[in-house]
């Protein structure tokens, strides 16, 4: 029912939704001779932003023209994090200027620096001791004891256990850290405002325990406490992949930012006007994809709006295979747009990019996207060629004396992939022997694997072929191996060939593959989005709904920084609900996302992110 109501709404080809916080803005009547620049200067804002708030008003408005301006009575403030919650850990900002981020943008030239850390004097609880007695012994309050020991909730009710090790007194120490030595031996991260333990462990794919082990000088990490300027060791330098981008994109919002967004999708409302909801969506993959994508985008727009950004949205129905795009362009409907999301068809995306003066975000994968040439086009899905290189790089970095097998076939594309994998693996000094197996008389006998496998070594089997029969045959051979033969099966992607394979069987062979999405169900972002989507649409989000949210949220958040979209690509990688955006712009061509994951099946059918 919701989808039918939605389609009826978009029967009007264009509608505008003002998604800003209206209380932040008021009306103003211009005076004789007053220009938009004059007004912007008085409001201490950029003329460009004032014009964005008033797209129908020129730079020299007539007297008595009513325009929208930021409410002068509202004090400017920085926007909250999208994922903040009462339970989320926070960064200590007590030593910083409240109105200014003092975190340096560049590396400090000093090779050594002083860092204040907190250690604790401890006390082991003895028989007969009470909370009152311990607090008096160390001259602290009960609240201090609770604050020092949040893991012992029984202190609140005055209950102690014999043998408990309690922190009873803070001891502040100043230590000297040799920055040069740390940077030489470790991948590091300098803590910035609003960052949390969770955001760091998620981005770098490390555990909290890893950070505690590598940074014993910061015991407060155990309580999820960070301080701006802390230099954290993330992982030893030998574990760092040279092909991985470890630059963390920091979300930021410029005060009073406004964005004009255009969304171009093939709703095909003219065609569906007389059809029932069942007739529209049952068995119609495109209708479901388009509608779900937009429903996800709506939540992203609403989320950005709640952070104080004014978003003016124009939604256009491009019709069957984009037939109405020419009319939209002819009528200059996209003239004042800051960014375009869509259209769905690759050939139409190039048409739009040639006509508009704004980035055009292509929202899904097409096998024709590699031919995009316009510098305005932004490809949100990685090229398939990247998957092979990403897996090969991971295997090279992870190699520890495994026996390596590659399953190939006679197809040209497969052989290109095999050559690429072998070339990358051979860069490792210790990899000398790689077994390449191709079907003989239509299949690969299990003995061709087992004759070269050893129970004393782990075995890697890389499925370069995407042929359904070859994949099924190889997997069956791996599943039936003796228990003493340890094997891990890899694939460049989890394509259609794996859909008919039982997940329990994939888990039994430690199936590992490259994916452009990874969802951590325990992540704050994931739970927040799923709850909002369920409340609004009375169903759980599909893959395309999540894609619609992630792409729209990422694009709007990057533009909210006040920078050009392509300029933000140089500032790092962003992780959203399910997608990673690691954009790289060609010197004379389009921008492309290289954000990929290495994902592994666990025995309980859950998925782990290996990279």
N, C-alpha and C positions, 0 to 999 in steps of 0.2 A: 504493500500500500504506500509505503514511504517513497519507493522508487517511482510509482505512478504519479504521486503528488509532485515529486521533483521534476519529472518530465513535463508535466503540465505547466509548471512555473517557467521552464526554459523555452516554452513555445514562443515567447517574445525573444527574438534573436539576440537582443542586447539588453542587459539590465545592469544597473550600477548599484553596488552595495557599499555604503560607507561604513568601514569597519573600525573606525577610530574610537577612542573614548571621547564622546561628544562633550562631556563636562570639561575637558581640557581645552575646548575651543569656544570662541564667542564670535558674534557678528560685529563688523565694524563698517561704518559708512565713510567712504573716502571724501577728502576735502578738495576744493578747487586747486589745481596745479600740483597735487600730491602724486608722487610716483610710487610704484611698488618698492623701489629701492629705498625711498625715504622712510616708508613704513617699516620695512625690514630692519633698517638701521636702528630705528627707535625701539624695536622689539628685540634687538641684539640677536638677530637670526640671519641666515643667508637668504638673499633675494631668490635664489633657485628654489629653496624650500617653501617660501611664501607663494611662489608661482605654482608649485606642485599642489599646494592646498587649494589653489584657485585656478584650475586648468582652463577655465573659460574667460579669464580676465587677462588683458594685456599688461605690458609694463607701464603704460600711462593710462590708467583708467579714468573715465569721465567722473566728474563730481557726483557725489551721492550714490556711487556704485557700492553695493553691499558685498563685502568679502568676508572670508573666514580667517581669523587670526588666533594664535595660542592665547589662552586666558592669562592675562598679566598677573592675576591674583594667585595663580597656582605657582608655587615655588618649584623651580627646576630640580629634578632629582634623577639619579641614575635608575635604570630599570632593574627589576629583580630578575634572578635567574629563572628560567622556565621550569626548572625541576626542583626548586627549593621546597622544603617541607619542614615541619617542626622537628622531625627526626633526623634530618640530613646533617651531616657533619659540616663544620664551617672553618673558614680561614681566620686566624687571629689577625685583626687589623688595628689593634689598640695602639700600635706605635706609628701609625701612618696618619698623614693629613687627611681629614675627613672629606675634603673637597677636591683632592687631587691624588691620582694614582702615582706614587713615587717609585714604582717598580721600574728599573731601567730597561730600555728597549734593547740595548746592546750589551755585550759582555764587558764586565769591569776589567780594566787593565791590570789591577792588582792580582798578583799570583797567590797571595794569602789574604784571608779575611777572618775577622773575629765573629763568632757566633755564640749567642747566649743559649745554653741548654738547661733543662731542668732534670735533676736526678732526685731520687727519693731515699730518705732513711726508712728502713723497714723494721717491722716488729712481728715476731712469730707468737701467735696467741697461745697462751699456756692455760692449763686447767684452772678454773675459778676466776679468770679475768673477765672483765665486763667492758662494754663500750665506754662507760663513764670513767672507769679506772685508767684506761689507756689514754683517753683524751686529756685527763689531768696529768698523767705521767709525762706527756709530750707537749703540754701547753697549747693544745689545739681544741677546736670545737667539734661537736658531733657532725655539723655540716661540712667542716673541713675533711673529716674522716670519710664521709660519704663521697665528697668530691674527689678525693684522692683515689678512692676504690670503687668506681661505678660498677665493677663486675660483681661486687658482693652486695646484692640488694637487701640481704638480711640485716645489714647494719642499721637500716631505718627502724626495724622493729627490735633493735638491741640484741639480736641473736648473733653469736659468734661460734666458730667451730675450732676446736683445738687443732693447732698446726697451720691455721690460715696465716699467710704472709701478708700483712697489711702495710701499705705506705702510710707513714705517720708524719713526715715532715718534708717540705720542698727544699731542695738545695740548688740554688742557681749557680751555674758555672759558666765562665767564658772560655771557649776553646778556640784554637787556631786551626783553620782548615787550609790545607795546601790545594788550592783550586786547580792548579796545573796538573798535579798528580791525579786528582779525582777525574778531571776531564780526559786524561790520557787513558785511564783504566776502565771508565764506565760511561754508559749512556746516562746523561743527567737531565734533570728538569728543575728549573727555578720557579718556585711557587709564586703565582700571581693572585690578585684579588678574586674572590668568589670560587676559587678552585677547591675541590674536595678530594678526600682519599678515594671516594668511589669514582669520581670522574677521571682521576689519574690511573687507577688500576684498570679501568675499562678501556681507556685509550691505549695504554701501553701493553695491555693483555698480560698483566702480572698480578700476583695475589698480594693481599695486604701483608701476609707472612713474608713474602719476598722483600717487600720494602722495609719491614722491621728488621729482617736479617742483615740487609745491606746498609742500614742506617741506624746502628745502635746508639749513635750520639743523639738521636731524637726519640727518646722514650715516649713522648706524648703522641707519637704516631699510633700507639696501641689504643689510644682513646679517640682516634680519628681527628686529632688536632694538627693543623698546619699553620705555619706563619709565613707571611709574605716575605719573599727573598730567600727562603730556605733553599739550599742546593741539595736536591735529593738524588741519590744514586738509584737508577732504575734497573739496570742489568749490566753484567760484565760486558766489556766491549767485544769480546770474542763471540758473544751470543747475538750481536747486533747485525741484522741483514743490511747490506749496502744498498739493496734495492727497495728497502722499506722507507717510507717518508714518516719520520718521527716528529715532524713539526706540528704542534697542537694548535688548531685554529681556535682562537678565543672569541666567543660571542661577545659583541658589544653593541650598544644602541646609542646613536647620537640623539641628543635631546631634540624633540619636536620634529622628528623625521617623518616624512610622508612618502608613500610609494604608490605609483600608478601601475597596477597589475592587469594584464589582459590574459585571459584563459581561452584557448581555442580548442574545442573538442567536438567530435562528430556525434552530437546527440541525436541527429536525424529526426527531430520532432515533427516535421511535416509528414514524414512517412509513418510515424507511430501514432499520430493524432487519434485515429479511429480504432486503434487496437487496445486490447485489454492488457493489464499488467502481465498476466501469464503468457500471452502471445508475444509480448515484447521480450521478456527475459528468459523464458524457458528455451534452453538450447542455443541462445544468442550470446556467444562469447563476447563480441564487441560491445553490445549494449551493457553487459555486466561490467566489463573492464572500464568503460568510459564513466559510467555512473559511480562505480566504487572509487575510481581515481578522484572524481570531483568531491565526493563525500569526505574523503581523506583530506583533500586540499582545503575544504571548508573549515575543518578543525584546526589546521595549521594557521589559516588566516585569523581565526578567532583567538588562537593562542598568542600570535604576534600582536594583535590588537590589544590584548589585556596587558601587554608590556609597554603600552603608551605610544605605539606606532600607528599613524593614520594610514590605512590601506584603502585605496579606491580601486574597486574590482569591476572590471568589465568582462562579462562572460559571453562568448560568441558560439553559436551553433554553426559549425562549418559544413553541415550537411553530409550527404552520402559521398564518401571518398574526397571530402574537402571541396565539393563543387561550389560552395558559397564563398570561398576565400577570396576569389577575384573581386567579388562585389564588396566585401569588407574592406579590402585594400583600396579599391577605386573610390569608396566613400570616405577614405582617410580616417577610419575608425580607430586606427592604432597610432595616430600621429603624436599624441602626448604620452605615450606609454613608456614606462621605465624598464619593463621587462615583459616578455611574452612567454607563457608556458603553453606548449603545443606548437603546431598541430600534431595529430597522431601519425600522419603519413610523411615519410621521409622526403618525397618529391615536393610536397606542399611546404614542408619546413624550409626548404631552400628558396622557394618562391617568396615566402614571408620575409626571410632574412635579407633578400635583395631589396625589399621595399621599405622596411622599417629602420629606424635609427636607434635600435635597442637590442639587447641580447635576446636571442630566441632559444629557449630551453626545450630540447627534444626529449620527451618524457619517458621513452622506453627504448628497448633495443630493436634495431633493424639491421639486417645483413647488408643494407646499402649505405649505412651511416659512415662507413670508412671512406666513402667518396665525397663526403661533405667538404666543401672548400671555403665557405664563407667564414670570415673571422667573427661574425656575430653569433654563429651557431654554437650551442653548448650541448654536448652529448652526455647524458646522465648515466648511461650504461656502458661499462667497459667493452672494448673490442674483444672478440673471442680469441684473437691471437695472444692477448695478454695472459689468458688463463694458463696456457702451456708454459710460458716463461715464468710465471709466478710459482707454479708447482715445481718446476725444475730448480728454481732458485732455493725454494724451501728444502727440497731433498738434498741439494748440495750442502747447504748450511747444517743439515741435521744428520748427515752421514756418520755412522759409527760402525764400520765394518760389516754392513749388511750385504747379502747376496742380492743382486739387482736383476729383475726380469722386466722386459717391456713387451706387451702384447700389441702387435701391429696387424695390418691387413694389406691388401693390394691397392688401396685407394691413395691417390696423390696427396690429398690433404693430410691423411694419417701419416704418410711417410715424411712429410715436411715437419709434422709435430715430433715424430720420433727423432729426426735429425737434430731438432732444436733441443730436445731433452738430453740427448747424448752429448751434444756440444757443451751444454751447461754443466752436466755432471763431470765431464772430463777435466773441467777446471780444478776439480779437487785432486790433490796430489795422490791420494790413496785409492782412487777409483780407477781400476785398470780393466776390469772385466764386466761387461754388460751383456746379458743374454737377450737377444731380440727374437721373439717367436711369432711366426705367421701361420695361419691355418694351412693344413695340408688335407686336400680332399674335403674341404669345408669345415674342418674343426681341428683343435689342438689337443692331442692326446695328453692325459694327465701325466703320463710317464715322462713327457718332455720337460715338465716342471720338476717332478720329484727326483729325476735322475741327477739333477744339478743342485737340488736343495739339500741343506744340512740341518740336522736337529741341533747342532752346536752353534749355529749362527741364525740371526733373524733374517727373514727374507722379505724383500720388497717386490711387489708385483704392480707395475704401472700399466694401466689400461689406456693406451693411446687410441685404440680403435673405438668408434662409436657405433659399429655395426651390431644390431640387436643379437644376432646369432653368435657372433664372436664373443661379445661381452657375457652373454648367458653361459656359454660353454666354459669360458675362463673362470667365471665366478663359481660354477658348480664344481670345477676341479679344486678350487681353493677351499670351498666349504667342506669338502670330503677328505681333506688332508688329515693325517694322524695328529693326535693332540700334541705330541712332542715336537711337531714341526711348527715353528712360530712364523706367522705370515701377517703382513699388513698390505692391503690392497689400496692403490691410489688411482684416481681418475681426474682428468682435467676439468670435468664438470659432471654433475649428476643429471644426465640427459634422459631422454625417453627410454633408453635401453634399460634403465634401472627401475622403472616404475612398476614392473611386474615381479621384482625381486623382493621377497619378504624382508622387512627391516631387521628382524631377528638374525637372519642369515648375514645381512650386511654388517651388523654389529659383531658377529662371531669372527669376522675376518678384519676387524678394526678398519672398516671402510672409511677412507679419507679422500676428500675432494675439494676442488676450488669452487667457491660460490661468491656471487656479488651481493649476497645478503646473509646476515646472521642475526638471530634474535635471541637476546638474553632475557628470558621470561622474568627473571628477578630484578631486572633493571628498572629504575624509577621511571625513566622515559617510557618504557614499554607498558608498565602497569598504568601510568597516567593516560597514555593514548588509548589503550584498550578500554579503560573505564569510560572515558569521554565518548568514544565511538559507540559503546554499548548503550549508554544513556540516551544518546541522540538518535540512534538508528535501530535500537532494539535487536542488534545482532553483533557478532564478533567481526572484526575487520578482515577482509580478504587481502591477499598479497598486493593487489592493485590499490586498495584503500591505503595501505601502509606506504606504498610507493607515492601515492598522491600527497600524503602528509609529509613524508620525508623530503621530497623534492621541493615542494612549495615552502615548507618551513625553512629549509636550508637557504634557498634563494632569497626569501624575504629577510631572514636574519642577516645574511651577508650584506644585502643592500641597506639594512637598517644601520649599519656601521657608518654610513655616510660616504663610503668608497664605491668606486665603480665595481661592478660584479667581477669582471676579469682581474682586477687588481687584488681582490680578496683571495683569488686562487693561489697567489704567491705566499699567502700568510699561513697556510697549513691545511691539515686534514680535519674534516668534521665527521663525527659519528652521530647519527640520529637514531631513530627507533630500530631500523633494520638495515639501513644502508650506510656505506662509508663513501664520502665524497673527497676524492683526492684528484683535483683537476690540474691538468697540464695544458697549456696553450701552445699550439704550434706557431712558429714565427710568422708563417703566411697561410694560416688555415684556422680550423675550428678548435675549440677547447674540448678536451675529452677527460672523462672520469676514469681513473685507474684504481679505484677502491675495490679491493678484493679481500677475501678471507680464505684461510685453510680450515676446513671443518671436519671433525671426526665423530663417527658413531661410537657411543659408549655401550657397555653391556646392558644398561637399563634403558636403552633406546634414546637417551638424551644426547644432545650434541655438544661437543666441546670446540672452542675456537683455539686452534693451535698457532695461528698467526693472523 
